[in-house]
Amino acid sequence: MFRLREATDAGLRKKPRRGLRRAGFVLLAIVGLLLASTLLNLFLESRERATVQPYGERVAVAGGSLNVVRNGEQGQAIVLLSGLGTPAPGLDFQPLVRELNGFDVMVVEGIGYGYSDMEAGPRSNGNISNELHEALARLRVPQPYVLAGHSIAGFYLLDYANRYRSEVAAVIGIDASIPKPGEGPVEEPPQGINWARILSTTGLVRAVAAVAPAVVDPDSSAFTDDELKRMRMMGSWNYGNPAVADETARIANNAAALRGVTYPDDLPVLAFIADEKTDHTAEKVSAAENLLRNVARHQVLPLEGGHYLHWAQAPRMAEAIRTFLGPAG
């Protein structure tokens, strides 16, 4: 009986050890797979960057270098700014750029976007506006130009139009973000782990794009196969980069800095609103009308579609832009 009890006790002691050993093997296997995936991702990205010809023109500014994609046509200059985290704005806006023939259209990829630098100083309204202003000055873009932006770029449109009013002919918002009213100070965003960048570095973003491209591809038939391929590739390169991570963390700070700020009374503003057939559409229209109540010439135009209106509604948007800008446009 004593020996049986002793053997039972020894068996019970061995089971936890075996469990820990197995867990250790599993952990080592996971670490090994992540390391292999990371090395493969770095190799593939290095090869892609070496073999794929960049688009656009890089322009040096105080904060780094911005990439600018221009359609090369004459006419009224229209400057396009992308929404938060768009990996390749120069490609993302192509359906709308193609419809705006006859305009001098340029997509300015901010720091953290496309082929621009991926790291710079704080992504505050002021820094982003000043970098854009310096880039347009270096390119000698004819003034006054039309400033257009999607989503979070609504913050920068509002900031820029007040900093450089004499240089802006009109503003066009594409389902643009509007700073919400609030009270009290907003603290500086804390530093934390950039989990999005880890997902990109380890190759997970690349794997998702390869296995299920529909998850990352634009919901539109207006893109070429080459554009879609490059957008997937650049999504893997740029996802979660330091500049966009900082910009994301500063949304509340940038919104607070614009409390009570409106567009100049005499600046024409066209605001496209994505009508996704929900109650939220009425809220967005109301917010836009409230922001523009002091603007003498403005139009709030809901269009059926998702947040990225320029993917599927480019022809309708181009028509409305031509009408709004008038003969001078």
N, C-alpha and C positions, 0 to 999 in steps of 0.2 A: 504493500500500500504506500509506503514511504517513497519507494522508487518511482511508482506511478505518478505521485503528486509532484515529485522533483522533475520528472520528464515533462509533465504538463506545464509547470512553471517555466521551464526552459523554452518550451514551444511558444508560450505567450510572449516571452521576451524577444524571441526571434521575429515574430510577426511585425511589431512596430519597426524593427530595423529593416526588414525587407520592404515595408511600405516607404520608409524614408529613402532607401536606396533606389526604389523605382521612381519616386518623385524626383530624385536627383538626376536620374537618367533622362526623364522627360524634360526637365528644365534645361539640361545640357543640349538635348536635341533641339529644343525651341531656340535657344541662343545660337546654336550652330546654323539653323535654317535662316534666322534673321541676319546673321553675319554674312552668309552666302548670298542671300537676297540683296543685302545692302551693297556688297561688292559687285554683284551683277548689275544692279541699278546704276551704280557709279560708272561702270564700264560702258553700259549702253548710252548713258547720257553724254559721256565724253565723246563717244563715237558719233552720236547724233550732232553734237555741237560742231564737230570737226568737218562733217560732211554736208550738213544742211545750210544752205545760204541764208543768212539773216535778211529780213526785210527792213525797209525804212532807213532813217538817217539818225545817228546818235548825235545829240547836242549837249555839250558840256555846260553845266550851270553850277552855281555855288554849292548845291547839295549833292551833286554827283552828275550822272549823265542820263538824259531822257531820250527815248527813241520816238521819232516822229514819222508817221506814214502819211504821205501826201499823194493825192490822185493826179497831180500834175496838170490840172485844168485851170483856165483863167476864170475870173468872175469873183463874186463876193466870197470872202474867206469865211469858212465855217470850221470851228475848232471843236472836236468831239472828245469828251472825257468819259472814261468807262466807270462801271459800277465796281463795288468792292470785290476784290479777289479775282476779277476776270483775268485769266492767265495770258491771253493774247488779244488785247483790245484791237490791234491793227487788223486782225482777222475777224473778230467778233462783230465789228461794225460794217463789214464788207457788204452785206445786203443793202444797207442804207446808203453807203458810199456810192454803190453802183447806180442807185436811183437818183442821186444828187448830181448827175452830170450837168455841167455848165457852172458849177460852183467850185471854188478852190477849197476842197475838203481835206482836212488833215486830222488824223487821230494822234493825239499826244498821249503816249504811254507813260504814266507817272512812275516814279521810283517804286519798284516792287512789281512792275507789270511788263509783260512782253519781253522786249530786248533791252529794257532800261536796267539800271543798277538795281540790285536787290536789297540794298541796305543804305540807310542815310540817317540824318537827324530825326527828331520827333516828327511824326506825321500830323502836325497841327494844321489847321486851316491856313494860317499865315505862311508856313513853310511851303505847303503845297501850292498856294496861289503865287508866291514869289518865284518858285521854281518854274512854274508855267509861264509867268510873265517874262522871265529872263530868256526862256527857250524861244518864245515867240519873237522877242526883240532880236535875238541872235539870228533867227531865220528871216528877219525883216518882213514879217507877215503884214500886209497892208491893213491899216486901221481906217475906220473901226471894223472889227471882225465880229461875227456872230459866235457866241459861246453856247455850246450844247453839252448836256451831260446826262448820264443815266444813273439812277439809284442814288448811292451815297454821294455822287458828284454834285447832287443838289446842294449840299453844304458848301462846296467849293465855288459853285456858280454864284451863290449868294454873297460869299465873302469876296470873291474876285470882282464882281460887278460894283461893289462899294469901294474897293481899293483903287480900281482902275476904270472908273466910270467913263472917262473920255475916250477910252480905247475900245469900248464895247458898243456894238450897234444894236444888238438884241440878245436875248437869252432864250434858250429852248431846253425845257426839262423833259426827260424821258422817264416817266414814272419816278420822278426825282424825290429823294428824301427831303422832308421838311422838318427842321428842328422843332421839337415839342417844347411848349412852355414849361418852366419849372422854377423852383426857388432854391436858394442856397448854393454854396460852392460845391464843386465836384473835385474830388481828390485825384492826384496824378495816378495813372494806372500802375498797379504793382507789377514787378517782374515775376514771371512764372515759367513753367515748362511749356515749350512750344510743341504741343502734341501733334499739331497738324504737320509741322516740318518733319517730325519723326516718322509719321506715316509716309511722307513723300520720300525721305531718305532711304527708308527700308524697302522701297519698291512697291508698297501696297497700292498707291495711287496708280502706278503704271500697270499693275496687275489687273485692277478693276477696269481700267480703260481698255485693256487688251481682251479681257474675258467678256465684259459687258459694256461695250462702247455706248449703248443707248443710255446708260446711266449718266455719262458725262457729255454726250453730244448735244448740240442745240436742237431743240424741238422745231426744226424748220427744214424745208427742202431747198432753201435759198443759198446753201453753201456748196462749194465744189468738194469732190472727194479729197483733193489735196489739202484744202483748207481744214476739213474735218480731221485729217490725219495729223496735220501740224498742230492743231488746237489740242488734241489728245497728248501729243508729245510735249508741248509746252506746259500743259497742265501738270504733267509729272515733274518738269523742271522747277516750276514756280510755286507750286502749292505750298502754302504755309511759310513763305519766305519771311525774313525778319521785318521788312518794311510793312508788308500787309498785316503781319501779326500786330505790329505797333499801331497801325492805322485802325485796326479792329478794336484794340483795347482803348483807343482814344475817342471812340464814337460819342460817348457821354460828354467828354471834355469839349469836343468840337461843337456839339449841340449847345452846350451851356454858353460857349463863347458867342453864339449867334442869337441868344435870347433877345427878343425885341428888335432884331435887325430886319429890315424890309428892303425890297428892291427900290432903287431911285424912282421917283414918281414918273419921270419922263422916259424910262427905259422899257421898250416893248418886250413883253414876256409871253411866250407860248408854252403851255404846260400840257404835255400828253399824259393821260392817266390810263393805266392798264385796267380795263374792265374785265375782271375775272368772274363776273356774274355772282358776286357775293355781296353781303352787306358792307364789306370793307370798302367797296368802290365809292359809295356815297360819302364815307368818312374821308377818303382821300380827296375827292372833289371839294368837299367843304373846307378841308385844310388848305388846299391850293387857293381857293377863292379868298379865304381869310388872309393868307399871306400876301395876295396880290390886290387887296381891296384899295390900296392907295395908288396903284399903277394905272395911269391914264389909259394905256392901250395894252390890254392883255386878253388872252383866250385860254380857257381850260377845256381841253378836248379829250373826252374819254374814247378809247378805242378798244374793241373787243380783243382780248388776248392776254397772255401771261406777262410777267414782270419784264421780261426781255422783249419789249414790243418791237424793237427794230429787227428781230429775227423773222417775224412773219408779217408785220404790218409796214414794211419799208416803203412800198409803193404809195400807200395811203398817207404815210407820214411825210414823204417827199412832196406830195401834192399839197398838203396842208402847210408845209414850210414855205413853198413857193408862193402860195396865196398870202400867207401872213407877212412875209418879207416884202411882197409887192414888187413893182417894176424895178426898184433899186436893187433888189436881190437878184 
